[in-house]
Amino acid sequence: MAFKILVVGDVVGRPGREIIRDHLRPYAEEHSIDFVIVNGENAAGGLGISSPIANQLFEWGADVVTVGDHVWKKKDIIPLAKSDVRFVRPANFPSESPGRGWTCINSLSGQPVGVICVVGRTFMQPAECPFKAVDRALAQLSPQTKVILVEIHAEATSEKLAMGWYLNGKVSAVYGTHTHVQTADERVLSEGTAYITDIGMTGGHESVLGRKIEPVLKKFITNLPAPFDIASGDLRICGAVITIDAASGRAEAIERTVIKPD
């Protein structure tokens, strides 16, 4: 049975939330999407996520919400991280971190879907080895389902690509987030694992990575501090649709997706 999963790139601030609210569920219904994973890393004011916002993303169509290095910027996310199995923080955070780095959730059709999230270490804050963290998670997830997706929230293209090849044939898909720019290297690797280096961001694309252009230019040109306000022009949802054979867990196709309001 072909099973379709939509993965959505980093939601940036209120503009990103609003386009999710208005367009995520209609797109999923129109394209017969079975399961939706949304990265909410920057959904609260462009930095972090709050419990009310995470619950909004669930209400608007996310089956699982993943995050990254900014997850604890809003302290009120901690109770939800501890209690809601649909919320996945990086698995290679310290063991004392609240919440879970992987989960297994049943779709509406009853198909179990495993989701693992890790952060990279190149040009990022210190973290445990993402490769070993994925191995530990897979030891728990593999007996539960063959449909497993791994999100690597990382800066370096090489680190993301290395994770793709490391997991080739072991998981259904490996996809990257964090850099906010959608890459054009989507493919199914030799052993049936779908891969894309970065699925992009959700929010205002008339911007510099979701922030208003002029303050960012001022910072680059003058090196003076400037508030990086959230941009709202040219709203888009960026991500990818991955088609998986549920029986084997192998990916059949991956397609970049950009959802723009009419």
PyRosetta script that sets phi, psi and omega in degrees:
from pyrosetta import init, pose_from_sequence

init()
pose = pose_from_sequence("MAFKILVVGDVVGRPGREIIRDHLRPYAEEHSIDFVIVNGENAAGGLGISSPIANQLFEWGADVVTVGDHVWKKKDIIPLAKSDVRFVRPANFPSESPGRGWTCINSLSGQPVGVICVVGRTFMQPAECPFKAVDRALAQLSPQTKVILVEIHAEATSEKLAMGWYLNGKVSAVYGTHTHVQTADERVLSEGTAYITDIGMTGGHESVLGRKIEPVLKKFITNLPAPFDIASGDLRICGAVITIDAASGRAEAIERTVIKPD")
pose.set_psi(1, 128.4)
pose.set_omega(1, 176.5)
pose.set_phi(2, -76.0)
pose.set_psi(2, 130.6)
pose.set_omega(2, -176.1)
pose.set_phi(3, -124.9)
pose.set_psi(3, 125.3)
pose.set_omega(3, -173.6)
pose.set_phi(4, -107.9)
pose.set_psi(4, 127.3)
pose.set_omega(4, 179.7)
pose.set_phi(5, -119.8)
pose.set_psi(5, 130.2)
pose.set_omega(5, 173.9)
pose.set_phi(6, -100.4)
pose.set_psi(6, 123.9)
pose.set_omega(6, 173.7)
pose.set_phi(7, -109.8)
pose.set_psi(7, 132.9)
pose.set_omega(7, -171.9)
pose.set_phi(8, -117.0)
pose.set_psi(8, 131.0)
pose.set_omega(8, -177.8)
pose.set_phi(9, -75.1)
pose.set_psi(9, 165.9)
pose.set_omega(9, -170.5)
pose.set_phi(10, -37.9)
pose.set_psi(10, 117.6)
pose.set_omega(10, 177.5)
pose.set_phi(11, -80.3)
pose.set_psi(11, 123.4)
pose.set_omega(11, -174.4)
pose.set_phi(12, -110.2)
pose.set_psi(12, 107.9)
pose.set_omega(12, 170.6)
pose.set_phi(13, 63.1)
pose.set_psi(13, -167.1)
pose.set_omega(13, -178.8)
pose.set_phi(14, -60.9)
pose.set_psi(14, -42.4)
pose.set_omega(14, 179.0)
pose.set_phi(15, -59.4)
pose.set_psi(15, -39.7)
pose.set_omega(15, 177.5)
pose.set_phi(16, -65.4)
pose.set_psi(16, -40.0)
pose.set_omega(16, 178.5)
pose.set_phi(17, -64.8)
pose.set_psi(17, -39.6)
pose.set_omega(17, -176.0)
pose.set_phi(18, -67.7)
pose.set_psi(18, -38.2)
pose.set_omega(18, 178.5)
pose.set_phi(19, -71.9)
pose.set_psi(19, -31.5)
pose.set_omega(19, 172.4)
pose.set_phi(20, -62.4)
pose.set_psi(20, -46.9)
pose.set_omega(20, -179.4)
pose.set_phi(21, -57.1)
pose.set_psi(21, -42.1)
pose.set_omega(21, -171.5)
pose.set_phi(22, -88.2)
pose.set_psi(22, -25.2)
pose.set_omega(22, -167.8)
pose.set_phi(23, -127.8)
pose.set_psi(23, -13.6)
pose.set_omega(23, -175.7)
pose.set_phi(24, -67.2)
pose.set_psi(24, -53.5)
pose.set_omega(24, -176.4)
pose.set_phi(25, -65.5)
pose.set_psi(25, -43.6)
pose.set_omega(25, 177.1)
pose.set_phi(26, -58.6)
pose.set_psi(26, -39.3)
pose.set_omega(26, 178.5)
pose.set_phi(27, -64.6)
pose.set_psi(27, -45.3)
pose.set_omega(27, -178.8)
pose.set_phi(28, -60.8)
pose.set_psi(28, -40.2)
pose.set_omega(28, 179.4)
pose.set_phi(29, -69.1)
pose.set_psi(29, -42.6)
pose.set_omega(29, -178.6)
pose.set_phi(30, -63.4)
pose.set_psi(30, -34.8)
pose.set_omega(30, -174.2)
pose.set_phi(31, -104.3)
pose.set_psi(31, 13.4)
pose.set_omega(31, 175.2)
pose.set_phi(32, 55.6)
pose.set_psi(32, 46.3)
pose.set_omega(32, 177.6)
pose.set_phi(33, -77.8)
pose.set_psi(33, 132.9)
pose.set_omega(33, -177.3)
pose.set_phi(34, -91.7)
pose.set_psi(34, -23.3)
pose.set_omega(34, -173.1)
pose.set_phi(35, -157.1)
pose.set_psi(35, 142.6)
pose.set_omega(35, -176.2)
pose.set_phi(36, -129.4)
pose.set_psi(36, 130.2)
pose.set_omega(36, 174.9)
pose.set_phi(37, -118.6)
pose.set_psi(37, 126.7)
pose.set_omega(37, -176.9)
pose.set_phi(38, -121.6)
pose.set_psi(38, 130.3)
pose.set_omega(38, 172.0)
pose.set_phi(39, -85.3)
pose.set_psi(39, 117.5)
pose.set_omega(39, -178.6)
pose.set_phi(40, -103.8)
pose.set_psi(40, 20.8)
pose.set_omega(40, -173.4)
pose.set_phi(41, -49.0)
pose.set_psi(41, -39.2)
pose.set_omega(41, -174.9)
pose.set_phi(42, -121.3)
pose.set_psi(42, 27.2)
pose.set_omega(42, -172.1)
pose.set_phi(43, -74.0)
pose.set_psi(43, -22.9)
pose.set_omega(43, -178.7)
pose.set_phi(44, -101.0)
pose.set_psi(44, 97.6)
pose.set_omega(44, 177.8)
pose.set_phi(45, 63.7)
pose.set_psi(45, 19.1)
pose.set_omega(45, 178.7)
pose.set_phi(46, 85.5)
pose.set_psi(46, 2.4)
pose.set_omega(46, -177.8)
pose.set_phi(47, -153.0)
pose.set_psi(47, 102.3)
pose.set_omega(47, 180.0)
pose.set_phi(48, 90.9)
pose.set_psi(48, -173.2)
pose.set_omega(48, -177.9)
pose.set_phi(49, -149.0)
pose.set_psi(49, 146.3)
pose.set_omega(49, 178.3)
pose.set_phi(50, -108.8)
pose.set_psi(50, 163.8)
pose.set_omega(50, 178.4)
pose.set_phi(51, -60.5)
pose.set_psi(51, -46.1)
pose.set_omega(51, 178.2)
pose.set_phi(52, -59.4)
pose.set_psi(52, -37.6)
pose.set_omega(52, -179.5)
pose.set_phi(53, -70.9)
pose.set_psi(53, -40.6)
pose.set_omega(53, 175.9)
pose.set_phi(54, -58.5)
pose.set_psi(54, -43.1)
pose.set_omega(54, 179.0)
pose.set_phi(55, -65.2)
pose.set_psi(55, -34.6)
pose.set_omega(55, 174.7)
pose.set_phi(56, -62.4)
pose.set_psi(56, -44.1)
pose.set_omega(56, -179.6)
pose.set_phi(57, -61.3)
pose.set_psi(57, -38.7)
pose.set_omega(57, 175.0)
pose.set_phi(58, -63.9)
pose.set_psi(58, -43.9)
pose.set_omega(58, -179.0)
pose.set_phi(59, -62.9)
pose.set_psi(59, -34.0)
pose.set_omega(59, -175.5)
pose.set_phi(60, -88.0)
pose.set_psi(60, 2.0)
pose.set_omega(60, 171.6)
pose.set_phi(61, 130.2)
pose.set_psi(61, -4.2)
pose.set_omega(61, 178.0)
pose.set_phi(62, -77.7)
pose.set_psi(62, 129.7)
pose.set_omega(62, 173.1)
pose.set_phi(63, -84.8)
pose.set_psi(63, -33.3)
pose.set_omega(63, 176.3)
pose.set_phi(64, -137.5)
pose.set_psi(64, 140.0)
pose.set_omega(64, 173.1)
pose.set_phi(65, -113.5)
pose.set_psi(65, 123.9)
pose.set_omega(65, 175.3)
pose.set_phi(66, -105.2)
pose.set_psi(66, 165.4)
pose.set_omega(66, -179.8)
pose.set_phi(67, -142.1)
pose.set_psi(67, -164.0)
pose.set_omega(67, -179.5)
pose.set_phi(68, -154.1)
pose.set_psi(68, -140.6)
pose.set_omega(68, -170.8)
pose.set_phi(69, -69.5)
pose.set_psi(69, -17.3)
pose.set_omega(69, -178.7)
pose.set_phi(70, -98.0)
pose.set_psi(70, 11.8)
pose.set_omega(70, -170.0)
pose.set_phi(71, -58.1)
pose.set_psi(71, -34.8)
pose.set_omega(71, -174.7)
pose.set_phi(72, -93.1)
pose.set_psi(72, 13.3)
pose.set_omega(72, 178.4)
pose.set_phi(73, -64.6)
pose.set_psi(73, -27.6)
pose.set_omega(73, 175.7)
pose.set_phi(74, -113.1)
pose.set_psi(74, 109.4)
pose.set_omega(74, -170.4)
pose.set_phi(75, -64.2)
pose.set_psi(75, -24.4)
pose.set_omega(75, -176.1)
pose.set_phi(76, -74.3)
pose.set_psi(76, -0.6)
pose.set_omega(76, 174.5)
pose.set_phi(77, -77.2)
pose.set_psi(77, -18.0)
pose.set_omega(77, -171.8)
pose.set_phi(78, -60.9)
pose.set_psi(78, -46.8)
pose.set_omega(78, 178.8)
pose.set_phi(79, -59.1)
pose.set_psi(79, -41.0)
pose.set_omega(79, 179.2)
pose.set_phi(80, -67.2)
pose.set_psi(80, -39.6)
pose.set_omega(80, 178.7)
pose.set_phi(81, -59.7)
pose.set_psi(81, -35.5)
pose.set_omega(81, -179.7)
pose.set_phi(82, -74.1)
pose.set_psi(82, -33.3)
pose.set_omega(82, -167.7)
pose.set_phi(83, -104.6)
pose.set_psi(83, -23.4)
pose.set_omega(83, -171.3)
pose.set_phi(84, -104.1)
pose.set_psi(84, 114.5)
pose.set_omega(84, -177.1)
pose.set_phi(85, -70.3)
pose.set_psi(85, -9.9)
pose.set_omega(85, 178.0)
pose.set_phi(86, -83.4)
pose.set_psi(86, -5.6)
pose.set_omega(86, -176.9)
pose.set_phi(87, -106.0)
pose.set_psi(87, 123.1)
pose.set_omega(87, -173.2)
pose.set_phi(88, -123.2)
pose.set_psi(88, 115.8)
pose.set_omega(88, 173.2)
pose.set_phi(89, -96.0)
pose.set_psi(89, 170.5)
pose.set_omega(89, -176.8)
pose.set_phi(90, -60.0)
pose.set_psi(90, 135.0)
pose.set_omega(90, -177.1)
pose.set_phi(91, -72.3)
pose.set_psi(91, -20.3)
pose.set_omega(91, 179.9)
pose.set_phi(92, -98.1)
pose.set_psi(92, 18.8)
pose.set_omega(92, 165.1)
pose.set_phi(93, -71.2)
pose.set_psi(93, 162.4)
pose.set_omega(93, 176.7)
pose.set_phi(94, -54.9)
pose.set_psi(94, 149.3)
pose.set_omega(94, -178.0)
pose.set_phi(95, -61.0)
pose.set_psi(95, -22.2)
pose.set_omega(95, 179.2)
pose.set_phi(96, -77.4)
pose.set_psi(96, -10.3)
pose.set_omega(96, -179.4)
pose.set_phi(97, -64.6)
pose.set_psi(97, 142.6)
pose.set_omega(97, 177.8)
pose.set_phi(98, -64.4)
pose.set_psi(98, 155.9)
pose.set_omega(98, 171.5)
pose.set_phi(99, 84.4)
pose.set_psi(99, -159.4)
pose.set_omega(99, -172.6)
pose.set_phi(100, -134.6)
pose.set_psi(100, 148.5)
pose.set_omega(100, 179.6)
pose.set_phi(101, -96.0)
pose.set_psi(101, -0.6)
pose.set_omega(101, 176.5)
pose.set_phi(102, -155.4)
pose.set_psi(102, 159.9)
pose.set_omega(102, 178.9)
pose.set_phi(103, -154.0)
pose.set_psi(103, 166.8)
pose.set_omega(103, 173.1)
pose.set_phi(104, -135.3)
pose.set_psi(104, 117.9)
pose.set_omega(104, -174.6)
pose.set_phi(105, -124.0)
pose.set_psi(105, 137.1)
pose.set_omega(105, 175.4)
pose.set_phi(106, -81.0)
pose.set_psi(106, 135.7)
pose.set_omega(106, 172.5)
pose.set_phi(107, -73.7)
pose.set_psi(107, 175.2)
pose.set_omega(107, 178.4)
pose.set_phi(108, -60.7)
pose.set_psi(108, -29.2)
pose.set_omega(108, 179.5)
pose.set_phi(109, -82.4)
pose.set_psi(109, -5.0)
pose.set_omega(109, -180.0)
pose.set_phi(110, 96.3)
pose.set_psi(110, -1.5)
pose.set_omega(110, 179.1)
pose.set_phi(111, -73.9)
pose.set_psi(111, 120.9)
pose.set_omega(111, 176.2)
pose.set_phi(112, -74.0)
pose.set_psi(112, 136.5)
pose.set_omega(112, -179.9)
pose.set_phi(113, -124.6)
pose.set_psi(113, 124.1)
pose.set_omega(113, 176.2)
pose.set_phi(114, -93.8)
pose.set_psi(114, 137.1)
pose.set_omega(114, 179.5)
pose.set_phi(115, -131.0)
pose.set_psi(115, 127.9)
pose.set_omega(115, 176.7)
pose.set_phi(116, -122.7)
pose.set_psi(116, 139.3)
pose.set_omega(116, 176.0)
pose.set_phi(117, -126.0)
pose.set_psi(117, 136.5)
pose.set_omega(117, 173.3)
pose.set_phi(118, -137.1)
pose.set_psi(118, 157.5)
pose.set_omega(118, 171.1)
pose.set_phi(119, -104.5)
pose.set_psi(119, 149.9)
pose.set_omega(119, 174.9)
pose.set_phi(120, -77.6)
pose.set_psi(120, 172.1)
pose.set_omega(120, 179.8)
pose.set_phi(121, -115.9)
pose.set_psi(121, -16.0)
pose.set_omega(121, 180.0)
pose.set_phi(122, -79.7)
pose.set_psi(122, 122.4)
pose.set_omega(122, -177.5)
pose.set_phi(123, 61.4)
pose.set_psi(123, 24.1)
pose.set_omega(123, -179.7)
pose.set_phi(124, -125.2)
pose.set_psi(124, 172.4)
pose.set_omega(124, 175.4)
pose.set_phi(125, -66.2)
pose.set_psi(125, 155.1)
pose.set_omega(125, -178.7)
pose.set_phi(126, -56.6)
pose.set_psi(126, 139.8)
pose.set_omega(126, 177.4)
pose.set_phi(127, -154.4)
pose.set_psi(127, 164.5)
pose.set_omega(127, 176.3)
pose.set_phi(128, -70.1)
pose.set_psi(128, 169.3)
pose.set_omega(128, -177.3)
pose.set_phi(129, -62.7)
pose.set_psi(129, 120.9)
pose.set_omega(129, -179.1)
pose.set_phi(130, -67.9)
pose.set_psi(130, -29.3)
pose.set_omega(130, -179.2)
pose.set_phi(131, -68.5)
pose.set_psi(131, -45.0)
pose.set_omega(131, 178.7)
pose.set_phi(132, -68.9)
pose.set_psi(132, -34.5)
pose.set_omega(132, 178.3)
pose.set_phi(133, -64.1)
pose.set_psi(133, -41.0)
pose.set_omega(133, 177.6)
pose.set_phi(134, -64.2)
pose.set_psi(134, -40.8)
pose.set_omega(134, 178.6)
pose.set_phi(135, -59.3)
pose.set_psi(135, -43.0)
pose.set_omega(135, 179.6)
pose.set_phi(136, -64.3)
pose.set_psi(136, -41.4)
pose.set_omega(136, 179.9)
pose.set_phi(137, -66.2)
pose.set_psi(137, -41.3)
pose.set_omega(137, -179.1)
pose.set_phi(138, -64.1)
pose.set_psi(138, -33.0)
pose.set_omega(138, 177.7)
pose.set_phi(139, -60.8)
pose.set_psi(139, -29.6)
pose.set_omega(139, 178.3)
pose.set_phi(140, -87.5)
pose.set_psi(140, -37.3)
pose.set_omega(140, -172.9)
pose.set_phi(141, -83.0)
pose.set_psi(141, -38.1)
pose.set_omega(141, -172.2)
pose.set_phi(142, -56.2)
pose.set_psi(142, -36.7)
pose.set_omega(142, 177.1)
pose.set_phi(143, -69.3)
pose.set_psi(143, -14.5)
pose.set_omega(143, -175.7)
pose.set_phi(144, -94.2)
pose.set_psi(144, -30.7)
pose.set_omega(144, -175.1)
pose.set_phi(145, -162.1)
pose.set_psi(145, 153.7)
pose.set_omega(145, 173.3)
pose.set_phi(146, -94.2)
pose.set_psi(146, -15.3)
pose.set_omega(146, -179.5)
pose.set_phi(147, -92.4)
pose.set_psi(147, 102.6)
pose.set_omega(147, -175.4)
pose.set_phi(148, -133.8)
pose.set_psi(148, 130.0)
pose.set_omega(148, 176.9)
pose.set_phi(149, -117.7)
pose.set_psi(149, 141.4)
pose.set_omega(149, 179.1)
pose.set_phi(150, -120.2)
pose.set_psi(150, 122.6)
pose.set_omega(150, 173.9)
pose.set_phi(151, -101.3)
pose.set_psi(151, 126.6)
pose.set_omega(151, 174.5)
pose.set_phi(152, -111.1)
pose.set_psi(152, 112.9)
pose.set_omega(152, -176.5)
pose.set_phi(153, -93.6)
pose.set_psi(153, 95.9)
pose.set_omega(153, -167.4)
pose.set_phi(154, -149.0)
pose.set_psi(154, 159.4)
pose.set_omega(154, -178.9)
pose.set_phi(155, -86.6)
pose.set_psi(155, -43.1)
pose.set_omega(155, -169.5)
pose.set_phi(156, -86.8)
pose.set_psi(156, 126.4)
pose.set_omega(156, 176.0)
pose.set_phi(157, -57.9)
pose.set_psi(157, -41.4)
pose.set_omega(157, -177.7)
pose.set_phi(158, -61.6)
pose.set_psi(158, -38.7)
pose.set_omega(158, -179.1)
pose.set_phi(159, -68.3)
pose.set_psi(159, -39.1)
pose.set_omega(159, 177.9)
pose.set_phi(160, -66.4)
pose.set_psi(160, -45.3)
pose.set_omega(160, -179.1)
pose.set_phi(161, -64.6)
pose.set_psi(161, -38.6)
pose.set_omega(161, 177.2)
pose.set_phi(162, -60.6)
pose.set_psi(162, -39.8)
pose.set_omega(162, 178.0)
pose.set_phi(163, -64.8)
pose.set_psi(163, -38.8)
pose.set_omega(163, 177.9)
pose.set_phi(164, -58.4)
pose.set_psi(164, -47.6)
pose.set_omega(164, -179.3)
pose.set_phi(165, -70.9)
pose.set_psi(165, -33.8)
pose.set_omega(165, 178.7)
pose.set_phi(166, -61.8)
pose.set_psi(166, -36.2)
pose.set_omega(166, -175.8)
pose.set_phi(167, -100.1)
pose.set_psi(167, 5.1)
pose.set_omega(167, -179.3)
pose.set_phi(168, -57.2)
pose.set_psi(168, 120.1)
pose.set_omega(168, -178.8)
pose.set_phi(169, 88.2)
pose.set_psi(169, -9.3)
pose.set_omega(169, -179.4)
pose.set_phi(170, -99.8)
pose.set_psi(170, -25.3)
pose.set_omega(170, -179.0)
pose.set_phi(171, -136.4)
pose.set_psi(171, 167.5)
pose.set_omega(171, -178.7)
pose.set_phi(172, -75.7)
pose.set_psi(172, -35.6)
pose.set_omega(172, -176.1)
pose.set_phi(173, -158.3)
pose.set_psi(173, 148.4)
pose.set_omega(173, 170.1)
pose.set_phi(174, -127.5)
pose.set_psi(174, 126.0)
pose.set_omega(174, 179.1)
pose.set_phi(175, -138.4)
pose.set_psi(175, 150.6)
pose.set_omega(175, -176.7)
pose.set_phi(176, -103.9)
pose.set_psi(176, 151.4)
pose.set_omega(176, 170.9)
pose.set_phi(177, -135.9)
pose.set_psi(177, -179.7)
pose.set_omega(177, 172.7)
pose.set_phi(178, 105.3)
pose.set_psi(178, -38.5)
pose.set_omega(178, -174.9)
pose.set_phi(179, -85.4)
pose.set_psi(179, -10.3)
pose.set_omega(179, 173.0)
pose.set_phi(180, 69.9)
pose.set_psi(180, 7.4)
pose.set_omega(180, 179.0)
pose.set_phi(181, -121.5)
pose.set_psi(181, 120.4)
pose.set_omega(181, -177.5)
pose.set_phi(182, -71.2)
pose.set_psi(182, 129.8)
pose.set_omega(182, -179.8)
pose.set_phi(183, -96.1)
pose.set_psi(183, 162.3)
pose.set_omega(183, -173.7)
pose.set_phi(184, -110.2)
pose.set_psi(184, 33.5)
pose.set_omega(184, -175.5)
pose.set_phi(185, -113.6)
pose.set_psi(185, 26.8)
pose.set_omega(185, -179.1)
pose.set_phi(186, -65.3)
pose.set_psi(186, 139.1)
pose.set_omega(186, -179.7)
pose.set_phi(187, -168.4)
pose.set_psi(187, 164.6)
pose.set_omega(187, 170.4)
pose.set_phi(188, -101.4)
pose.set_psi(188, 119.9)
pose.set_omega(188, -177.7)
pose.set_phi(189, -70.8)
pose.set_psi(189, 172.0)
pose.set_omega(189, -167.8)
pose.set_phi(190, -58.8)
pose.set_psi(190, -29.4)
pose.set_omega(190, -177.4)
pose.set_phi(191, -105.2)
pose.set_psi(191, 16.8)
pose.set_omega(191, 171.7)
pose.set_phi(192, 93.5)
pose.set_psi(192, 20.3)
pose.set_omega(192, 176.2)
pose.set_phi(193, -104.0)
pose.set_psi(193, 121.9)
pose.set_omega(193, 176.0)
pose.set_phi(194, -71.7)
pose.set_psi(194, 145.4)
pose.set_omega(194, -176.8)
pose.set_phi(195, -144.9)
pose.set_psi(195, 141.4)
pose.set_omega(195, 166.9)
pose.set_phi(196, -151.6)
pose.set_psi(196, 137.4)
pose.set_omega(196, -174.1)
pose.set_phi(197, -67.4)
pose.set_psi(197, -42.1)
pose.set_omega(197, 176.4)
pose.set_phi(198, -152.0)
pose.set_psi(198, 133.5)
pose.set_omega(198, -177.7)
pose.set_phi(199, -89.9)
pose.set_psi(199, -0.7)
pose.set_omega(199, 174.8)
pose.set_phi(200, 90.6)
pose.set_psi(200, -163.1)
pose.set_omega(200, -175.8)
pose.set_phi(201, -128.2)
pose.set_psi(201, 163.8)
pose.set_omega(201, 177.6)
pose.set_phi(202, -117.4)
pose.set_psi(202, 115.6)
pose.set_omega(202, -177.6)
pose.set_phi(203, 155.4)
pose.set_psi(203, -152.3)
pose.set_omega(203, -176.6)
pose.set_phi(204, -81.1)
pose.set_psi(204, 116.9)
pose.set_omega(204, -178.9)
pose.set_phi(205, -92.5)
pose.set_psi(205, -6.8)
pose.set_omega(205, 168.0)
pose.set_phi(206, -84.0)
pose.set_psi(206, 76.5)
pose.set_omega(206, -164.9)
pose.set_phi(207, -169.1)
pose.set_psi(207, -179.8)
pose.set_omega(207, 165.2)
pose.set_phi(208, -113.6)
pose.set_psi(208, 98.1)
pose.set_omega(208, -179.7)
pose.set_phi(209, 57.7)
pose.set_psi(209, 35.7)
pose.set_omega(209, 177.1)
pose.set_phi(210, 93.9)
pose.set_psi(210, -1.3)
pose.set_omega(210, 179.4)
pose.set_phi(211, -109.1)
pose.set_psi(211, 152.3)
pose.set_omega(211, 179.8)
pose.set_phi(212, -58.0)
pose.set_psi(212, 143.3)
pose.set_omega(212, -168.9)
pose.set_phi(213, -69.6)
pose.set_psi(213, -47.6)
pose.set_omega(213, -171.0)
pose.set_phi(214, -60.5)
pose.set_psi(214, -47.1)
pose.set_omega(214, 178.3)
pose.set_phi(215, -61.5)
pose.set_psi(215, -35.2)
pose.set_omega(215, 179.0)
pose.set_phi(216, -67.9)
pose.set_psi(216, -42.6)
pose.set_omega(216, 176.5)
pose.set_phi(217, -60.6)
pose.set_psi(217, -42.5)
pose.set_omega(217, 179.5)
pose.set_phi(218, -59.2)
pose.set_psi(218, -42.2)
pose.set_omega(218, 180.0)
pose.set_phi(219, -64.5)
pose.set_psi(219, -43.8)
pose.set_omega(219, 179.9)
pose.set_phi(220, -65.7)
pose.set_psi(220, -39.7)
pose.set_omega(220, -173.8)
pose.set_phi(221, -79.5)
pose.set_psi(221, -39.6)
pose.set_omega(221, -173.7)
pose.set_phi(222, -103.7)
pose.set_psi(222, -19.0)
pose.set_omega(222, -173.5)
pose.set_phi(223, 64.7)
pose.set_psi(223, 17.8)
pose.set_omega(223, 175.7)
pose.set_phi(224, -92.4)
pose.set_psi(224, 147.8)
pose.set_omega(224, 179.4)
pose.set_phi(225, -65.9)
pose.set_psi(225, 147.0)
pose.set_omega(225, 178.7)
pose.set_phi(226, -151.7)
pose.set_psi(226, 143.3)
pose.set_omega(226, 177.2)
pose.set_phi(227, -71.7)
pose.set_psi(227, 129.2)
pose.set_omega(227, -179.7)
pose.set_phi(228, -95.7)
pose.set_psi(228, 85.3)
pose.set_omega(228, -178.0)
pose.set_phi(229, -72.1)
pose.set_psi(229, 155.9)
pose.set_omega(229, -177.1)
pose.set_phi(230, -74.6)
pose.set_psi(230, 135.6)
pose.set_omega(230, 178.7)
pose.set_phi(231, -88.8)
pose.set_psi(231, 152.4)
pose.set_omega(231, -177.9)
pose.set_phi(232, -130.7)
pose.set_psi(232, 5.0)
pose.set_omega(232, 179.9)
pose.set_phi(233, -87.4)
pose.set_psi(233, 144.9)
pose.set_omega(233, 176.8)
pose.set_phi(234, 58.8)
pose.set_psi(234, 62.0)
pose.set_omega(234, -178.1)
pose.set_phi(235, -70.3)
pose.set_psi(235, 137.0)
pose.set_omega(235, 178.5)
pose.set_phi(236, -148.6)
pose.set_psi(236, 149.3)
pose.set_omega(236, 164.6)
pose.set_phi(237, -101.8)
pose.set_psi(237, 123.5)
pose.set_omega(237, 178.0)
pose.set_phi(238, -113.3)
pose.set_psi(238, 143.7)
pose.set_omega(238, 179.9)
pose.set_phi(239, -178.6)
pose.set_psi(239, -150.8)
pose.set_omega(239, 178.5)
pose.set_phi(240, -153.9)
pose.set_psi(240, 148.7)
pose.set_omega(240, 173.6)
pose.set_phi(241, -106.6)
pose.set_psi(241, 125.0)
pose.set_omega(241, -178.0)
pose.set_phi(242, -115.1)
pose.set_psi(242, 124.1)
pose.set_omega(242, 177.8)
pose.set_phi(243, -100.7)
pose.set_psi(243, 125.8)
pose.set_omega(243, -171.9)
pose.set_phi(244, -126.2)
pose.set_psi(244, 140.0)
pose.set_omega(244, 169.9)
pose.set_phi(245, -79.1)
pose.set_psi(245, 112.0)
pose.set_omega(245, -172.4)
pose.set_phi(246, -64.6)
pose.set_psi(246, -30.7)
pose.set_omega(246, -177.2)
pose.set_phi(247, -69.7)
pose.set_psi(247, -41.5)
pose.set_omega(247, -176.9)
pose.set_phi(248, -98.8)
pose.set_psi(248, -23.3)
pose.set_omega(248, -174.8)
pose.set_phi(249, 82.4)
pose.set_psi(249, -0.3)
pose.set_omega(249, -179.7)
pose.set_phi(250, -81.6)
pose.set_psi(250, 141.6)
pose.set_omega(250, 177.2)
pose.set_phi(251, -76.5)
pose.set_psi(251, 140.1)
pose.set_omega(251, 176.4)
pose.set_phi(252, -100.6)
pose.set_psi(252, -29.2)
pose.set_omega(252, -177.7)
pose.set_phi(253, -163.4)
pose.set_psi(253, 156.6)
pose.set_omega(253, 170.2)
pose.set_phi(254, -141.1)
pose.set_psi(254, 135.1)
pose.set_omega(254, -177.1)
pose.set_phi(255, -135.3)
pose.set_psi(255, 126.7)
pose.set_omega(255, 173.2)
pose.set_phi(256, -61.8)
pose.set_psi(256, 145.1)
pose.set_omega(256, -177.8)
pose.set_phi(257, -131.2)
pose.set_psi(257, 134.5)
pose.set_omega(257, 170.4)
pose.set_phi(258, -130.7)
pose.set_psi(258, 118.9)
pose.set_omega(258, -179.9)
pose.set_phi(259, -106.2)
pose.set_psi(259, 117.6)
pose.set_omega(259, -179.7)
pose.set_phi(260, -121.3)
pose.set_psi(260, 137.2)
pose.set_omega(260, 175.5)
pose.set_phi(261, -62.1)
pose.set_psi(261, 148.9)
pose.set_omega(261, 177.4)
pose.set_phi(262, -66.8)
pose.dump_pdb("model.pdb")
